[in-house]
């Protein structure tokens, strides 16, 4: 069995998959945190591994950048590989004044400027929302680690270099942070009856120009990875 983008066989993926954007970060997570990691996909360089975390099967696979990329990979994992839970772990830019560098954001829902949901031909606007089970498990995992995660709405955008400078407008309705994948993941999960969650680390503040150093990124990413992994363990 394979899809146009994944060469794995049936059963190669665990029921829960962590999805960082970067293939090298997927490799790092697998080789650092998983016992007996096995490479199950390398098509287009999107590395995917399956191993065990605290004795429980867990997979990790890259999603690439943006709505179209995570839209394809999450759909294929949900639809063709019987994956039940996908936890996106990545970086985000702070929009709310309440957030600072290295803060953890758990996305309850996602506003978006993407047209991804147009395919459903709905007579209205859907609300891409996280799985409550995954959200509560991630929040519990973060608190158990001594972290203070921020839970709320993020903004999924198709535009990285935004000529309209719209983030101040999104701040008006309480958006915590901006990123580029969450809404598509949540919509795929809703359409296919699956579960999804996004956990992000604030790596920069676009409205102030502040950004974290490479050392801070490394430490922040480790915390985020452990939140995702512990969430998978608690399911």
N, CA, C and O of each residue as an XYZ file, in Angstrom:
940
protein
N       0.849     -1.196      0.000
C       0.000      0.000      0.000
C       0.882      1.241      0.000
O       1.868      1.305      0.734
N       0.536      2.214     -0.808
C       1.200      3.501     -0.767
C       0.263      4.543     -1.355
O      -0.702      4.210     -2.043
N       0.551      5.785     -1.083
C      -0.181      6.906     -1.667
C       0.809      7.650     -2.559
O       1.977      7.267     -2.624
N       0.374      8.698     -3.244
C       1.337      9.455     -4.048
C       2.451     10.108     -3.229
O       3.462     10.534     -3.788
N       2.269     10.189     -1.895
C       3.218     10.935     -1.082
C       3.798     10.139      0.080
O       4.729     10.603      0.738
N       3.264      8.951      0.343
C       3.720      8.130      1.469
C       3.902      6.690      0.977
O       3.013      6.117      0.347
N       5.073      6.120      1.277
C       5.383      4.773      0.770
C       5.240      3.686      1.822
O       5.609      2.540      1.569
N       4.716      4.013      2.994
C       4.614      3.055      4.084
C       3.606      1.948      3.777
O       2.749      2.089      2.905
N       3.731      0.855      4.509
C       2.806     -0.265      4.412
C       1.734     -0.157      5.485
O       1.921      0.562      6.467
N       0.610     -0.859      5.320
C      -0.421     -0.859      6.361
C       0.165     -1.287      7.706
O       0.912     -2.262      7.776
N      -0.166     -0.576      8.751
C       0.336     -0.899     10.078
C       1.662     -0.253     10.425
O       2.125     -0.368     11.560
N       2.288      0.429      9.462
C       3.584      1.056      9.737
C       3.466      2.256     10.663
O       4.409      2.573     11.389
N       2.315      2.929     10.645
C       2.123      4.102     11.499
C       1.334      3.735     12.752
O       0.400      2.936     12.698
N       1.719      4.325     13.871
C       0.954      4.175     15.106
C      -0.352      4.956     15.000
O      -0.540      5.730     14.061
N      -1.240      4.759     15.948
C      -2.517      5.466     15.946
C      -2.344      6.969     16.194
O      -3.189      7.774     15.800
N      -1.237      7.334     16.852
C      -0.956      8.736     17.116
C       0.325      9.154     16.412
O       1.356      8.493     16.538
N       0.256     10.255     15.671
C       1.410     10.767     14.919
C       1.685     12.196     15.330
O       0.778     13.028     15.330
N       2.936     12.497     15.686
C       3.376     13.873     15.893
C       3.856     14.417     14.557
O       4.561     13.723     13.825
N       3.481     15.657     14.227
C       3.848     16.240     12.930
C       4.555     17.591     13.089
O       3.891     18.624     13.175
N       5.877     17.594     13.128
C       6.597     18.852     12.967
C       6.639     19.206     11.487
O       6.418     18.343     10.638
N       6.915     20.447     11.174
C       7.000     20.816      9.765
C       8.267     20.312      9.110
O       8.244     19.878      7.959
N       9.376     20.364      9.835
C      10.703     20.089      9.304
C      11.026     18.594      9.346
O      10.948     17.987     10.414
N      11.389     17.984      8.208
C      11.763     16.559      8.202
C      12.936     16.252      9.137
O      12.955     15.198      9.773
N      13.897     17.146      9.224
C      15.044     16.903     10.099
C      14.640     16.942     11.570
O      15.238     16.259     12.401
N      13.630     17.740     11.888
C      13.141     17.754     13.261
C      12.383     16.460     13.571
O      12.437     15.962     14.696
N      11.682     15.920     12.580
C      11.043     14.613     12.767
C      12.098     13.549     13.049
O      11.922     12.703     13.925
N      13.179     13.600     12.307
C      14.275     12.645     12.522
C      14.881     12.814     13.907
O      15.176     11.831     14.586
N      15.066     14.066     14.325
C      15.630     14.334     15.643
C      14.738     13.784     16.752
O      15.225     13.147     17.685
N      13.445     14.028     16.650
C      12.506     13.529     17.666
C      12.561     12.016     17.741
O      12.630     11.442     18.828
N      12.532     11.369     16.578
C      12.526      9.903     16.547
C      13.782      9.331     17.185
O      13.710      8.392     17.977
N      14.930      9.897     16.839
C      16.191      9.333     17.306
C      16.543      9.752     18.725
O      17.378      9.119     19.371
N      15.911     10.816     19.214
C      16.201     11.302     20.570
C      15.245     10.735     21.600
O      15.662     10.395     22.707
N      13.966     10.625     21.256
C      12.953     10.296     22.253
C      12.304      8.918     22.085
O      11.767      8.372     23.049
N      12.344      8.358     20.890
C      11.664      7.084     20.664
C      12.611      5.900     20.814
O      13.774      5.973     20.418
N      12.118      4.833     21.376
C      12.868      3.582     21.433
C      12.649      2.807     20.141
O      11.525      2.709     19.649
N      13.720      2.262     19.600
C      13.685      1.425     18.398
C      12.951      2.105     17.236
O      12.056      1.498     16.647
N      13.305      3.344     16.895
C      12.627      4.014     15.783
C      12.938      3.361     14.446
O      14.082      3.003     14.165
N      11.911      3.211     13.631
C      12.044      2.610     12.303
C      11.585      3.621     11.262
O      10.502      4.191     11.391
N      12.391      3.849     10.237
C      12.016      4.756      9.156
C      10.939      4.092      8.301
O      11.163      3.015      7.748
N       9.770      4.731      8.190
C       8.666      4.135      7.434
C       8.302      4.937      6.191
O       7.545      4.465      5.343
N       8.842      6.154      6.084
C       8.600      6.957      4.871
C       9.745      7.917      4.630
O      10.291      8.511      5.560
N      10.104      8.058      3.341
C      11.103      9.065      2.967
C      10.784      9.698      1.611
O      11.621     10.392      1.034
N       9.561      9.454      1.100
C       9.151     10.037     -0.170
C       9.234     11.568     -0.089
O       8.754     12.172      0.870
N       9.845     12.184     -1.103
C      10.018     13.642     -1.159
C      10.761     14.198      0.049
O      10.669     15.390      0.340
N      11.494     13.343      0.752
C      12.244     13.789      1.918
C      11.413     14.007      3.157
O      11.934     14.484      4.166
N      10.115     13.668      3.115
C       9.246     13.830      4.288
C       9.418     12.614      5.197
O       8.670     11.641      5.102
N      10.404     12.685      6.066
C      10.782     11.550      6.881
C       9.699     11.204      7.898
O       9.156     12.077      8.576
N       9.397      9.904      7.987
C       8.434      9.411      8.958
C       9.001      8.212      9.694
O       9.591      7.324      9.080
N       8.825      8.182     11.006
C       9.364      7.111     11.842
C       8.276      6.590     12.777
O       7.348      7.314     13.139
N       8.406      5.334     13.156
C       7.555      4.762     14.198
C       8.439      4.077     15.233
O       9.352      3.328     14.885
N       8.162      4.340     16.496
C       8.892      3.707     17.583
C       7.999      3.640     18.805
O       6.773      3.619     18.689
N       8.614      3.607     19.979
C       7.849      3.575     21.218
C       8.327      4.671     22.157
O       9.521      4.944     22.274
N       7.362      5.289     22.818
C       7.640      6.294     23.829
C       7.027      5.828     25.142
O       5.807      5.718     25.260
N       7.872      5.557     26.122
C       7.433      5.012     27.407
C       6.627      3.737     27.185
O       5.646      3.478     27.883
N       7.053      2.946     26.204
C       6.433      1.659     25.920
C       5.227      1.705     25.007
O       4.671      0.657     24.678
N       4.799      2.908     24.579
C       3.603      3.051     23.755
C       3.982      3.413     22.324
O       4.802      4.309     22.125
N       3.403      2.737     21.306
C       3.731      3.065     19.908
C       3.355      4.499     19.559
O       2.240      4.948     19.824
N       4.299      5.201     18.964
C       4.101      6.586     18.522
C       4.854      6.764     17.209
O       5.944      6.222     17.029
N       4.267      7.521     16.301
C       4.949      7.861     15.054
C       5.223      9.352     15.010
O       4.558     10.142     15.680
N       6.200      9.720     14.219
C       6.496     11.129     13.974
C       6.814     11.286     12.500
O       7.621     10.541     11.944
N       6.170     12.270     11.866
C       6.393     12.488     10.437
C       6.252     13.965     10.115
O       5.400     14.657     10.672
N       7.089     14.433      9.217
C       7.054     15.839      8.821
C       5.807     16.149      8.008
O       5.258     15.286      7.323
N       5.373     17.407      8.099
C       4.206     17.855      7.327
C       4.574     18.811      6.213
O       3.757     19.074      5.330
N       5.806     19.345      6.235
C       6.133     20.420      5.320
C       5.523     21.726      5.796
O       4.986     21.809      6.901
N       5.614     22.751      4.943
C       5.137     24.081      5.321
C       3.837     24.439      4.628
O       3.680     24.208      3.429
N       2.897     25.006      5.388
C       1.697     25.563      4.809
C       0.508     24.628      4.735
O       0.628     23.415      4.906
N      -0.651     25.230      4.474
C      -1.922     24.505      4.407
C      -1.920     23.396      3.356
O      -2.320     22.279      3.686
N      -1.494     23.633      2.108
C      -1.551     22.555      1.117
C      -0.738     21.329      1.522
O      -1.167     20.197      1.297
N       0.437     21.550      2.120
C       1.301     20.432      2.466
C       0.733     19.600      3.614
O       0.607     18.382      3.488
N       0.388     20.242      4.733
C      -0.176     19.467      5.837
C      -1.556     18.924      5.460
O      -1.981     17.886      5.966
N      -2.247     19.629      4.572
C      -3.547     19.135      4.104
C      -3.419     17.784      3.421
O      -4.253     16.902      3.630
N      -2.385     17.612      2.606
C      -2.155     16.343      1.909
C      -1.718     15.257      2.878
O      -2.313     14.180      2.912
N      -0.677     15.532      3.672
C      -0.111     14.478      4.513
C      -1.058     14.041      5.622
O      -1.170     12.848      5.904
N      -1.734     14.986      6.250
C      -2.658     14.587      7.315
C      -3.843     13.818      6.748
O      -4.320     12.870      7.372
N      -4.325     14.215      5.571
C      -5.437     13.496      4.948
C      -5.048     12.051      4.657
O      -5.813     11.131      4.948
N      -3.876     11.851      4.093
C      -3.458     10.496      3.737
C      -3.232      9.633      4.971
O      -3.554      8.445      4.965
N      -2.680     10.222      6.030
C      -2.499      9.458      7.260
C      -3.844      9.076      7.876
O      -4.036      7.930      8.282
N      -4.765     10.017      7.948
C      -6.090      9.731      8.488
C      -6.853      8.728      7.623
O      -7.410      7.757      8.135
N      -6.874      8.965      6.330
C      -7.748      8.232      5.414
C      -7.220      6.853      5.055
O      -7.985      5.890      5.013
N      -5.930      6.747      4.797
C      -5.383      5.513      4.230
C      -4.530      4.702      5.200
O      -4.253      3.532      4.936
N      -4.110      5.289      6.307
C      -3.245      4.571      7.245
C      -3.870      4.399      8.623
O      -3.184      4.015      9.571
N      -5.158      4.677      8.742
C      -5.906      4.449      9.984
C      -5.332      5.173     11.191
O      -5.501      4.725     12.325
N      -4.655      6.286     10.952
C      -4.192      7.119     12.063
C      -5.403      7.795     12.703
O      -6.282      8.292     11.999
N      -5.450      7.814     14.011
C      -6.575      8.390     14.734
C      -6.288      9.792     15.272
O      -7.189     10.627     15.357
N      -5.039     10.042     15.630
C      -4.675     11.309     16.270
C      -3.438     11.907     15.614
O      -2.428     11.222     15.455
N      -3.511     13.181     15.233
C      -2.333     13.885     14.745
C      -2.124     15.125     15.615
O      -3.027     15.941     15.797
N      -0.910     15.239     16.143
C      -0.542     16.377     16.978
C       0.530     17.169     16.239
O       1.676     16.731     16.131
N       0.150     18.335     15.734
C       1.139     19.202     15.091
C       1.969     19.895     16.153
O       1.422     20.465     17.097
N       3.281     19.850     16.007
C       4.173     20.589     16.901
C       5.057     21.485     16.033
O       5.722     21.008     15.113
N       5.059     22.768     16.328
C       5.812     23.684     15.487
C       5.998     25.035     16.154
O       5.775     25.188     17.355
N       6.404     25.998     15.366
C       6.624     27.344     15.886
C       5.497     28.264     15.446
O       4.762     27.970     14.503
N       5.379     29.380     16.145
C       4.355     30.376     15.818
C       4.875     31.758     16.174
O       5.802     31.908     16.971
N       4.257     32.762     15.565
C       4.580     34.147     15.886
C       3.539     34.710     16.828
O       2.342     34.522     16.611
N       3.970     35.391     17.859
C       3.040     35.960     18.833
C       2.228     37.089     18.219
O       2.766     37.949     17.523
N       0.927     37.077     18.484
C       0.048     38.183     18.107
C      -0.433     38.904     19.369
O      -0.437     40.134     19.420
N      -0.832     38.150     20.369
C      -1.300     38.728     21.627
C      -0.146     39.331     22.423
O       0.966     38.803     22.426
N      -0.427     40.443     23.098
C       0.573     41.064     23.972
C       0.883     40.187     25.182
O       1.889     40.393     25.861
N       0.018     39.210     25.449
C       0.214     38.326     26.601
C       1.329     37.319     26.390
O       1.805     36.701     27.343
N       1.747     37.152     25.138
C       2.720     36.107     24.811
C       4.119     36.663     24.653
O       4.311     37.789     24.193
N       5.090     35.857     25.041
C       6.485     36.198     24.858
C       7.239     35.052     24.228
O       6.687     33.970     24.029
N       8.484     35.284     23.918
C       9.340     34.268     23.329
C       9.399     33.033     24.224
O       9.537     33.137     25.443
N       9.291     31.871     23.598
C       9.373     30.546     24.232
C       8.088     30.120     24.931
O       8.045     29.022     25.486
N       7.045     30.937     24.930
C       5.770     30.508     25.499
C       5.185     29.374     24.659
O       5.434     29.278     23.457
N       4.407     28.524     25.314
C       3.735     27.412     24.653
C       2.279     27.780     24.406
O       1.587     28.244     25.312
N       1.819     27.572     23.181
C       0.428     27.824     22.811
C      -0.227     26.514     22.393
O       0.304     25.785     21.556
N      -1.374     26.223     22.976
C      -2.190     25.077     22.568
C      -3.409     25.639     21.847
O      -4.198     26.381     22.431
N      -3.557     25.285     20.587
C      -4.592     25.891     19.746
C      -5.936     25.201     19.923
O      -6.126     24.069     19.479
N      -6.864     25.889     20.575
C      -8.226     25.385     20.726
C      -8.972     25.441     19.394
O      -9.757     24.551     19.069
N      -8.711     26.512     18.625
C      -9.354     26.681     17.329
C      -8.462     27.543     16.451
O      -7.463     28.098     16.909
N      -8.842     27.646     15.169
C      -7.998     28.384     14.228
C      -8.834     29.233     13.286
O      -9.649     28.708     12.527
N      -8.636     30.534     13.332
C      -9.135     31.412     12.273
C      -8.194     31.263     11.082
O      -7.059     30.817     11.251
N      -8.641     31.625      9.888
C      -7.764     31.447      8.732
C      -8.174     32.344      7.570
O      -9.335     32.735      7.446
N      -7.198     32.660      6.724
C      -7.489     33.316      5.450
C      -7.371     32.327      4.289
O      -7.434     32.716      3.123
N      -7.199     31.049      4.622
C      -7.091     30.014      3.598
C      -8.464     29.660      3.028
O      -9.480     29.771      3.714
N      -8.480     29.236      1.767
C      -9.726     28.782      1.133
C      -9.884     27.268      1.225
O     -10.695     26.691      0.501
N      -9.131     26.622      2.096
C      -9.147     25.162      2.210
C     -10.554     24.606      2.415
O     -10.903     23.575      1.839
N     -11.361     25.281      3.230
C     -12.702     24.776      3.548
C     -13.693     24.939      2.409
O     -14.798     24.403      2.488
N     -13.335     25.664      1.347
C     -14.268     25.867      0.234
C     -14.648     24.551     -0.436
O     -15.719     24.443     -1.032
N     -13.769     23.548     -0.339
C     -14.045     22.252     -0.964
C     -15.298     21.578     -0.399
O     -15.906     20.747     -1.073
N     -15.685     21.925      0.820
C     -16.832     21.279      1.454
C     -18.167     21.882      1.022
O     -19.221     21.313      1.306
N     -18.136     23.014      0.349
C     -19.342     23.679     -0.163
C     -20.401     23.868      0.926
O     -21.574     23.543      0.744
N     -19.959     24.390      2.036
C     -20.847     24.612      3.173
C     -21.607     25.925      3.021
O     -21.072     26.883      2.462
N     -22.837     25.985      3.505
C     -23.610     27.231      3.427
C     -23.284     28.170      4.587
O     -24.180     28.748      5.202
N     -22.010     28.312      4.871
C     -21.586     29.145      5.990
C     -20.091     28.979      6.208
O     -19.385     28.472      5.336
N     -19.607     29.401      7.363
C     -18.177     29.364      7.666
C     -17.907     28.349      8.772
O     -18.454     28.484      9.866
N     -17.079     27.335      8.517
C     -16.774     26.347      9.555
C     -15.826     26.917     10.598
O     -15.175     27.935     10.364
N     -15.750     26.264     11.740
C     -14.861     26.688     12.816
C     -13.879     25.554     13.104
O     -14.210     24.645     13.865
N     -12.684     25.581     12.519
C     -11.701     24.515     12.753
C     -11.325     24.440     14.232
O     -10.823     25.407     14.804
N     -11.574     23.280     14.845
C     -11.474     23.141     16.293
C     -10.698     21.898     16.666
O     -10.788     20.876     15.985
N      -9.935     21.976     17.746
C      -9.144     20.850     18.228
C     -10.020     19.774     18.855
O     -11.164     20.022     19.239
N      -9.460     18.582     18.950
C     -10.085     17.509     19.710
C      -9.985     17.825     21.200
O      -8.899     18.111     21.705
N     -11.106     17.773     21.897
C     -11.103     18.077     23.329
C     -10.228     17.093     24.094
O      -9.527     17.482     25.028
N     -10.264     15.813     23.703
C      -9.457     14.796     24.388
C      -7.967     15.101     24.256
O      -7.224     15.032     25.235
N      -7.537     15.438     23.046
C      -6.127     15.766     22.842
C      -5.750     17.055     23.556
O      -4.684     17.145     24.164
N      -6.628     18.057     23.483
C      -6.342     19.343     24.115
C      -6.150     19.184     25.621
O      -5.194     19.710     26.190
N      -7.053     18.465     26.253
C      -6.948     18.306     27.706
C      -5.726     17.472     28.084
O      -5.082     17.740     29.099
N      -5.402     16.460     27.273
C      -4.213     15.642     27.549
C      -2.942     16.476     27.412
O      -2.031     16.352     28.230
N      -2.872     17.326     26.384
C      -1.693     18.175     26.193
C      -1.569     19.201     27.308
O      -0.471     19.460     27.802
N      -2.689     19.782     27.701
C      -2.653     20.766     28.785
C      -2.162     20.112     30.074
O      -1.344     20.677     30.800
N      -2.676     18.913     30.345
C      -2.243     18.201     31.552
C      -0.760     17.865     31.489
O      -0.043     17.990     32.482
N      -0.300     17.433     30.301
C       1.117     17.102     30.134
C       1.988     18.323     30.371
O       3.022     18.230     31.032
N       1.574     19.476     29.831
C       2.353     20.703     30.003
C       2.419     21.125     31.459
O       3.488     21.482     31.955
N       1.293     21.088     32.145
C       1.250     21.480     33.555
C       2.113     20.534     34.392
O       2.804     20.971     35.311
N       2.073     19.250     34.076
C       2.896     18.273     34.790
C       4.384     18.538     34.607
O       5.197     18.158     35.449
N       4.735     19.192     33.503
C       6.133     19.561     33.241
C       6.509     20.885     33.892
O       7.658     21.316     33.797
N       5.546     21.538     34.556
C       5.808     22.816     35.175
C       5.656     23.992     34.230
O       6.090     25.099     34.549
N       5.048     23.773     33.076
C       4.841     24.834     32.098
C       3.487     25.509     32.331
O       2.609     24.964     33.000
N       3.342     26.705     31.761
C       2.077     27.439     31.841
C       1.612     27.739     30.406
O       1.824     28.841     29.900
N       0.983     26.760     29.761
C       0.588     26.943     28.367
C      -0.567     27.929     28.219
O      -1.411     28.051     29.107
N      -0.594     28.629     27.085
C      -1.702     29.513     26.742
C      -2.632     28.742     25.802
O      -2.181     28.190     24.798
N      -3.905     28.703     26.120
C      -4.883     27.968     25.320
C      -5.858     28.957     24.693
O      -6.425     29.797     25.391
N      -6.056     28.861     23.378
C      -6.979     29.760     22.709
C      -6.915     29.629     21.210
O      -6.547     28.579     20.683
N      -7.274     30.700     20.518
C      -7.384     30.681     19.059
C      -6.101     31.175     18.395
O      -5.501     32.161     18.823
N      -5.694     30.469     17.342
C      -4.572     30.914     16.524
C      -5.090     31.344     15.160
O      -6.259     31.147     14.828
N      -4.203     31.929     14.386
C      -4.540     32.386     13.042
C      -3.657     31.660     12.042
O      -2.438     31.836     12.027
N      -4.294     30.833     11.198
C      -3.580     30.116     10.148
C      -3.607     30.944      8.878
O      -4.672     31.229      8.330
N      -2.426     31.329      8.415
C      -2.357     32.178      7.238
C      -1.617     31.496      6.094
O      -0.708     30.694      6.310
N      -2.025     31.829      4.876
C      -1.327     31.356      3.686
C      -0.179     32.282      3.295
O       0.571     31.987      2.365
N      -0.042     33.408      4.008
C       0.928     34.433      3.616
C       1.956     34.630      4.727
O       1.603     35.011      5.843
N       3.213     34.374      4.422
C       4.275     34.611      5.402
C       4.737     36.065      5.350
O       4.819     36.731      6.382
N       5.033     36.550      4.164
C       5.399     37.961      3.982
C       4.129     38.726      3.600
O       3.763     38.803      2.427
N       3.465     39.291      4.621
C       2.123     39.849      4.469
C       2.188     41.337      4.167
O       2.492     42.140      5.049
N       1.904     41.706      2.923
C       1.959     43.104      2.510
C       0.884     43.953      3.186
O       1.017     45.173      3.283
N      -0.183     43.299      3.655
C      -1.283     44.046      4.278
C      -1.041     44.336      5.755
O      -1.740     45.153      6.355
N      -0.032     43.654      6.349
C       0.274     43.858      7.774
C      -0.987     43.744      8.627
O      -1.337     44.666      9.364
N      -1.664     42.598      8.517
C      -2.994     42.439      9.116
C      -2.999     41.930     10.552
O      -4.070     41.827     11.150
N      -1.855     41.614     11.121
C      -1.855     40.978     12.435
C      -2.485     41.850     13.521
O      -3.104     41.329     14.449
N      -2.332     43.163     13.413
C      -2.955     44.041     14.406
C      -4.473     43.917     14.372
O      -5.133     44.048     15.403
N      -5.023     43.667     13.198
C      -6.476     43.493     13.077
C      -6.914     42.182     13.742
O      -7.943     42.138     14.416
N      -6.136     41.128     13.551
C      -6.482     39.837     14.163
C      -6.349     39.900     15.687
O      -7.043     39.179     16.404
N      -5.475     40.745     16.164
C      -5.309     40.880     17.605
C      -6.598     41.359     18.270
O      -6.845     41.053     19.436
N      -7.416     42.104     17.535
C      -8.650     42.663     18.095
C      -9.591     41.591     18.629
O     -10.321     41.836     19.589
N      -9.586     40.404     18.022
C     -10.525     39.357     18.453
C      -9.851     38.288     19.313
O     -10.372     37.183     19.464
N      -8.697     38.623     19.869
C      -8.065     37.739     20.840
C      -7.208     36.626     20.271
O      -6.920     35.657     20.973
N      -6.790     36.740     19.008
C      -5.896     35.736     18.436
C      -4.596     35.704     19.232
O      -4.002     36.748     19.499
N      -4.160     34.515     19.608
C      -2.930     34.386     20.381
C      -1.681     34.460     19.508
O      -0.728     35.169     19.830
N      -1.696     33.718     18.395
C      -0.480     33.585     17.598
C      -0.829     33.254     16.158
O      -1.950     32.848     15.853
N       0.144     33.433     15.279
C      -0.059     33.117     13.872
C       0.866     31.996     13.433
O       2.026     31.939     13.839
N       0.339     31.099     12.595
C       1.113     29.986     12.054
C       0.505     29.615     10.706
O      -0.322     30.371     10.196
N       0.880     28.473     10.101
C       0.502     28.247      8.707
C      -0.103     26.873      8.413
O      -0.230     26.503      7.245
N      -0.477     26.112      9.437
C      -0.966     24.754      9.168
C      -2.216     24.324      9.936
O      -2.947     23.452      9.466
N      -2.473     24.897     11.075
C      -3.457     24.368     12.021
C      -4.855     24.183     11.438
O      -5.456     23.124     11.617
N      -5.379     25.182     10.749
C      -6.767     25.122     10.266
C      -6.995     23.935      9.340
O      -8.016     23.256      9.448
N      -6.064     23.678      8.437
C      -6.218     22.551      7.506
C      -6.216     21.227      8.248
O      -7.007     20.337      7.932
N      -5.339     21.087      9.230
C      -5.293     19.863     10.025
C      -6.610     19.632     10.745
O      -7.135     18.519     10.735
N      -7.151     20.678     11.373
C      -8.402     20.541     12.119
C      -9.578     20.232     11.185
O     -10.463     19.454     11.542
N      -9.592     20.829     10.008
C     -10.678     20.564      9.067
C     -10.617     19.141      8.527
O     -11.653     18.492      8.390
N      -9.429     18.649      8.220
C      -9.300     17.263      7.784
C      -9.788     16.308      8.858
O     -10.500     15.346      8.568
N      -9.402     16.575     10.099
C      -9.831     15.713     11.196
C     -11.347     15.725     11.346
O     -11.961     14.677     11.544
N     -11.951     16.902     11.251
C     -13.406     16.998     11.360
C     -14.103     16.239     10.242
O     -15.067     15.514     10.482
N     -13.612     16.409      9.020
C     -14.241     15.763      7.857
C     -14.145     14.244      7.919
O     -15.045     13.543      7.458
N     -13.052     13.734      8.490
C     -12.807     12.293      8.491
C     -13.117     11.638      9.833
O     -12.878     10.443     10.010
N     -13.642     12.402     10.769
C     -14.006     11.841     12.068
C     -12.813     11.440     12.912
O     -12.870     10.446     13.636
N     -11.731     12.205     12.827
C     -10.505     11.906     13.560
C     -10.219     12.998     14.593
O     -11.050     13.877     14.822
N      -9.047     12.936     15.209
C      -8.679     13.877     16.268
C      -7.396     14.620     15.905
O      -6.465     14.028     15.358
N      -7.347     15.911     16.207
C      -6.168     16.705     15.882
C      -5.940     17.781     16.931
O      -6.864     18.245     17.600
N      -4.670     18.160     17.049
C      -4.285     19.213     17.982
C      -3.026     19.895     17.460
O      -2.199     19.271     16.796
N      -2.890     21.174     17.766
C      -1.672     21.917     17.451
C      -1.081     22.484     18.729
O      -1.765     23.148     19.508
N       0.205     22.211     18.932
C       0.961     22.762     20.058
C       2.149     23.508     19.470
O       2.961     22.919     18.755
N       2.257     24.794     19.763
C       3.316     25.618     19.174
C       4.140     26.332     20.237
O       3.662     26.630     21.332
N       5.380     26.594     19.882
C       6.259     27.436     20.681
C       6.387     28.799     19.999
O       6.571     28.869     18.783
N       6.292     29.865     20.762
C       6.492     31.200     20.202
C       7.985     31.409     19.930
O       8.808     31.431     20.845
N       8.301     31.562     18.650
C       9.703     31.745     18.260
C      10.016     33.190     17.898
O      11.182     33.580     17.848
N       8.978     33.987     17.646
C       9.206     35.392     17.311
C       7.935     36.196     17.572
O       6.851     35.638     17.742
N       8.093     37.499     17.598
C       6.971     38.422     17.795
C       6.952     39.394     16.613
O       7.628     40.422     16.660
N       6.192     39.092     15.555
C       6.219     39.904     14.335
C       5.893     41.373     14.555
O       6.393     42.234     13.832
N       5.060     41.666     15.545
C       4.641     43.057     15.752
C       5.697     43.899     16.476
O       5.639     45.128     16.465
N       6.666     43.215     17.106
C       7.718     43.946     17.811
C       9.097     43.717     17.206
O      10.031     44.469     17.480
N       9.224     42.676     16.383
C      10.511     42.354     15.792
C      11.387     41.481     16.667
O      12.508     41.148     16.284
N      10.897     41.109     17.828
C      11.677     40.263     18.740
C      11.699     38.826     18.232
O      10.703     38.343     17.693
N      12.814     38.150     18.397
C      12.912     36.735     18.031
C      13.882     36.049     18.968
O      14.743     36.697     19.563
N      13.746     34.741     19.102
C      14.599     34.022     20.037
C      15.912     33.621     19.374
O      16.012     33.541     18.150
N      16.891     33.377     20.194
C      18.197     32.955     19.709
C      18.148     31.473     19.354
O      17.176     30.784     19.664
N      19.191     30.993     18.708
C      19.250     29.573     18.344
C      19.260     28.700     19.592
O      18.682     27.613     19.593
N      19.908     29.165     20.652
C      19.948     28.399     21.901
C      18.560     28.311     22.521
O      18.148     27.249     22.987
N      17.842     29.427     22.525
C      16.483     29.439     23.075
C      15.551     28.571     22.244
O      14.692     27.884     22.795
N      15.710     28.593     20.922
C      14.887     27.746     20.060
C      15.083     26.283     20.406
O      14.117     25.524     20.477
N      16.310     25.889     20.620
C      16.598     24.493     20.938
C      15.900     24.064     22.218
O      15.301     22.989     22.264
N      15.969     24.891     23.261
C      15.342     24.547     24.531
C      13.831     24.566     24.411
O      13.155     23.684     24.941
N      13.294     25.557     23.723
C      11.844     25.659     23.564
C      11.300     24.465     22.799
O      10.274     23.895     23.169
N      11.989     24.092     21.738
C      11.524     22.971     20.933
C      11.501     21.694     21.754
O      10.601     20.871     21.588
N      12.475     21.514     22.638
C      12.505     20.317     23.478
C      11.257     20.258     24.361
O      10.649     19.197     24.503
N      10.876     21.379     24.949
C       9.685     21.404     25.800
C       8.444     21.048     24.996
O       7.613     20.258     25.442
N       8.320     21.633     23.808
C       7.160     21.381     22.960
C       7.094     19.914     22.537
O       6.019     19.313     22.522
N       8.243     19.348     22.196
C       8.290     17.942     21.802
C       7.798     17.046     22.931
O       7.033     16.106     22.713
N       8.254     17.356     24.138
C       7.860     16.524     25.282
C       6.372     16.662     25.598
O       5.734     15.691     26.006
N       5.821     17.847     25.415
C       4.377     18.020     25.595
C       3.624     17.126     24.615
O       2.686     16.428     25.001
N       4.034     17.149     23.347
C       3.382     16.314     22.347
C       3.516     14.835     22.644
O       2.551     14.080     22.525
N       4.708     14.424     23.029
C       4.945     13.011     23.320
C       4.182     12.552     24.569
O       3.596     11.470     24.582
N       4.197     13.376     25.605
C       3.467     13.009     26.818
C       1.964     13.006     26.570
O       1.237     12.200     27.151
N       1.495     13.910     25.704
C       0.095     13.891     25.323
C      -0.256     12.557     24.658
O      -1.282     11.952     24.969
N       0.600     12.108     23.747
C       0.370     10.821     23.065
C       0.345      9.685     24.078
O      -0.459      8.761     23.956
N       1.218      9.747     25.073
C       1.281      8.702     26.091
C       0.021      8.663     26.944
O      -0.415      7.592     27.367
N      -0.568      9.838     27.198
C      -1.744      9.924     28.070
C      -3.033      9.481     27.386
O      -4.039      9.265     28.061
N      -3.024      9.341     26.061
C      -4.258      8.973     25.357
C      -4.676      7.537     25.663
O      -5.693      7.068     25.152
